[in-house]
Amino acid sequence: MAMVTRFSIQDEVGRFLTNEYFFSYEVDDALQFHCEDEALEEAAAFPGTTVERFERYSTFPDFFLSGTVSIERSAA
């Protein structure tokens, strides 16, 4: 287990952007971003939102996930 940094998008009343692109008070449903720049880019589509940084435990350290994500993006 490792502590990893993630980013989420919140609206002005504290709801989280979900994978379905709705806002919910349930933090467990929040769409999580590995990179702050990606979160900021996504938040630009939702006026009045902010990007919030948080830390959580993960079974995969960031260096492993970031390599996987960049490979998938290159293939797309």
C-alpha positions as CSV (number, residue, x, y, z in Angstrom):
1,M,0.0,0.0,0.0
2,A,1.1,3.5,-0.8
3,M,-0.2,7.0,-0.2
4,V,-1.1,8.6,-3.5
5,T,-2.3,12.0,-4.5
6,R,-5.5,12.4,-6.5
7,F,-7.6,15.3,-7.7
8,S,-11.4,15.7,-7.8
9,I,-13.8,18.3,-9.1
10,Q,-16.3,19.9,-6.8
11,D,-19.1,22.4,-7.5
12,E,-19.9,25.5,-5.4
13,V,-22.0,23.5,-2.9
14,G,-19.4,20.7,-2.3
15,R,-20.7,18.0,-4.6
16,F,-18.3,15.8,-6.5
17,L,-18.2,15.2,-10.3
18,T,-18.8,11.5,-10.9
19,N,-17.9,9.1,-13.7
20,E,-21.3,9.7,-15.2
21,Y,-20.6,13.5,-15.3
22,F,-23.3,14.3,-12.7
23,F,-22.6,15.9,-9.3
24,S,-23.1,13.9,-6.1
25,Y,-22.4,14.4,-2.4
26,E,-21.0,10.8,-2.2
27,V,-17.2,11.1,-2.1
28,D,-16.9,7.4,-3.1
29,D,-18.5,8.2,-6.5
30,A,-16.1,11.0,-7.3
31,L,-14.2,10.9,-10.6
32,Q,-10.5,10.8,-9.6
33,F,-7.7,12.3,-11.6
34,H,-4.0,11.4,-11.3
35,C,-2.9,14.7,-12.8
36,E,-3.9,18.2,-11.7
37,D,-3.7,19.5,-15.3
38,E,-6.2,16.9,-16.5
39,A,-8.6,17.8,-13.7
40,L,-8.2,21.5,-14.4
41,E,-8.9,20.9,-18.1
42,E,-12.0,18.8,-17.3
43,A,-13.2,21.4,-14.7
44,A,-13.1,24.1,-17.4
45,A,-16.2,22.5,-18.9
46,F,-18.1,23.1,-15.6
47,P,-18.2,26.8,-14.7
48,G,-18.1,27.4,-10.9
49,T,-16.2,24.3,-10.1
50,T,-12.9,23.8,-8.3
51,V,-10.2,21.2,-8.4
52,E,-9.5,19.7,-5.0
53,R,-6.4,17.7,-4.0
54,F,-6.6,14.7,-1.7
55,E,-4.6,11.7,-0.7
56,R,-5.7,8.1,-0.3
57,Y,-4.1,4.7,0.0
58,S,-3.7,2.7,-3.1
59,T,-2.3,-0.8,-3.8
60,F,-0.6,0.7,-6.9
61,P,2.0,3.5,-6.5
62,D,1.7,6.5,-8.8
63,F,4.7,5.7,-10.9
64,F,3.1,2.4,-12.0
65,L,-0.2,4.0,-12.9
66,S,1.2,7.1,-14.6
67,G,3.2,4.9,-17.0
68,T,0.1,2.8,-17.8
69,V,-2.1,5.9,-18.5
70,S,0.5,7.5,-20.8
71,I,0.8,4.3,-22.8
72,E,-3.0,4.1,-23.2
73,R,-3.1,7.7,-24.3
74,S,-0.3,7.2,-26.8
75,A,-2.2,4.3,-28.4
76,A,-5.4,6.3,-28.7
